[in-house]
Amino acid sequence: MNAGGRRVVNCGGYGVCTFGDPNPEVRHAVIDALHGHAFGSRMFPTLELRAADKAMNDLLPEHLMQCAFFSTGSEAVEAALRLCGANGIDDLYALTGAFHGRTLGSLALNGSPRQRAYARNWLPPVRFIEFNDVGALESLETELHERSAVFVEPVQGEAGVRIADPEFWQILQHVVSQSGALLVVDEVQTGLGRTGTLWCHEQLGLHADVLIAGKALGGGCIPVSAVAARERLRARYLADPSQSSSTFGGYPVAAVAVRATTEVVLGQDVGRLAEQRGAELQGALDRAISQSDGCITAVRRSGLMIGIEHSNPRLARTFSTQLVASGVVPSLSMSNPNVIRLLPSVFSTELDIAEIGAALDAASSALVATSN
Ligand SMILES: Cc1ncc(COP(=O)(O)O)c(C=O)c1O
């Protein structure tokens, strides 16, 4: 509901609300946790933290193990950078257009010049691989070595839901594996079913050495992020606890949120739900592009991660304003002002889907009206 008591479908929140806004079961568990020792102590792992570690391991691909919890995605990316450092990595790569956060280490990995602009002169060196350019991977073959790490988002969210061809990922994985470099997969936005499978990188045939999660991990209630890695990498990272400690990382309320979210995720096939709900929206998305008179230039969708690209930022603003007027809240794309994102919950009801469809119709009509 908005302040005026009107029903609102939240497709925004930068992808936090994969399981609802908030998920009712997670909210219930969190409220219960607030009645106990809400913060606990950092002297020893609490029972809640142990349960969250176990829950996380149940979610992870078999070869990865939970390392540590943090609060934001950027913090978890920084932790992954420290994990790389602890394992002798001194050569970093990321993809053009990438977004990994807003702290200095994660800013350095951002492939969008706009996102790096203010801190450009303070950033550690990162080399950028052209996104979705198979040709660019040829030279990489001779550049990567055992002290290199390549950071990737399986779908680039902030860049406007950019989706690379399967061949690009296949060759990148091959080159990384051959060289002995590490593949660090940032699933802060794509993880936990959002794109149609529990982890997006698995549907692309990628083998993460390090995996970063966040956003939906707190069930739409609590900010929680996490880093997982292969056991040998994890052991070197955790050998010095000062590298993985964070005051609020995995505190009892956050830990309870992770455990409750994990139960939601494992209780049903959330990836399949995302794909089904996404497919139900496809007709309305196709209509929006065909009715927009060229104002919408592309629609990209992976499960329930949807990007609607306009021919200029003014039209994108008109489109998002009209969506909000129709009771559907979208997300902007920080690195690409032409793209409006829709990131609905996998538990969207038939009514939600119908309302999103109707809002898309109204917004594409508004585009045509303003462009004439
Ligand atoms: C892929 C990815 N990594 C990292 C981050 C940073 O997360 P946070 O804003 O929680 O620091 C984001 C945020 O949008 C993201 O999409």
The ligand as a Gaussian input file, in Angstrom:
#p B3LYP/6-31G(d) Opt

LIG

0 1
 C       25.728000      -7.203000      -8.798000
 C       25.803000      -6.264000      -7.646000
 N       26.852000      -6.310000      -6.817000
 C       26.954000      -5.504000      -5.755000
 C       25.986000      -4.571000      -5.483000
 C       26.122000      -3.655000      -4.301000
 O       25.199000      -3.991000      -3.330000
 P       24.809000      -2.935000      -2.187000
 O       24.079000      -1.819000      -2.851000
 O       23.952000      -3.742000      -1.247000
 O       26.096000      -2.504000      -1.568000
 C       24.862000      -4.482000      -6.313000
 C       23.815000      -3.486000      -6.052000
 O       22.977000      -3.194000      -6.845000
 C       24.774000      -5.345000      -7.418000
 O       23.735000      -5.292000      -8.266000

